[in-house]
């Protein structure tokens, strides 16, 4: 879509001859190696909706979505989330300040 908006005078016939490599913007959703650390993967997911993953030959092997990361955290770090879950269960008690970032109402 960005290519079409950047090239408003392109015809339907011309667009069918455009190579895929011309459509992908440089630096858009940069891929990470398959052996990236979890903390770096989390940080990257804060900047992107999904993170493309490549193997050691720089060949695309898949993506990691934010949903997958959130599910992982809920499963493997549920003890870390207990203050937030407790606050949500006591939502009728009024606003509770958990830390400087989060305020639940």
N, C-alpha and C positions, 0 to 999 in steps of 0.2 A: 504494500500500500504506500509506503514512504517513497518507493521508486516512482510510482505513478504520480504522486503529488509533486515530486521533484522534477518530473518530466511531463508537464501537462499536455504537450503537443504530440505525445507518442500515440500511435494508432494501435488498434487491436492486433493487426498483422505484425507490426514491429515488436510489440511486447512478447509475442510468441517466439521470437528468435533471440530474446535476451537470455544470457547464461545465468544460471542460479548464482554463481559466484559474484556477479554484478549486483544482484539484489541484496546480498548480505552486507550490512554496514560494518566497517572496520571497528573493532572494539565493542561491538554490541554483544552482550551476553558472552563474555570470554569464558572459554572452557578451562577446566581444572584437571590435573592429572588424577588418575584413579587412586593414588596413594596419598592424597591430601589429608592433612590432619582434620579431625572433627571440628576443632575450634576455628580453623581457617574456613572450612565449609560453612559453618554457622555464620561467620562474618560475611562471606560472599553472598549467602542467601539473604542477608539484610539489604543488599544492594540490588538483587535480582530476584524475580519471581521464581525462577528455576535456575539450576546450575548445570550446564552441559559438562559431561565427563569424557575424557579421552584416555586411551591407553598409552603405553610407553612409546608407541609408534606415531602418536598424535592422531589416532583414528577415533572418531566418535563411537562411544560404546553405550551411552545412555544419558539420562538426566536425573537430577535429584530435585524434587519439588519442595517448597516450603511445607506443604502438608506432610510430606514424609518426615521432614526434620521435626516438626511439631509432634507428630505421632511418636517418633523415637524418644523425644524428651519426656513426653507423658508416660511412656512405658518404662524407660530406664532411669528416670530422675524424678519419679513421682514424690519422693520424700522431700525434694527441694521445693516442690510446688505446694506442699501442705499448708503453709501460711496463707496462700492465695485461695486455696479451696475452702479453708475454714472461714476466711473473710467473706467469700461468696455465699456460704451457707448462713452466715449471720447478717445478711444484707438488710434485714428488717431493723437491725439495731442502730442503723444510721451509718454515716460515712466513717470509714476506717482508713487511717493512713498507714500503708505498709512500708514504704520507703519513699525517698524524694521523687521517684518517677511515677509510682502508681498510687492512685487514690480510687478506691472502690466506693460506689454509692448504691 
